[in-house]
Amino acid sequence: RQYIEHLECFTAPKKE
């Protein structure tokens, strides 16, 4: 769960 954290940077903010 290291590179996934980077992807979440583009996935989580998408909700906002």
Secondary structure, 3 states (H helix, E strand, C coil): CCHHHHHHHHHHHHHC
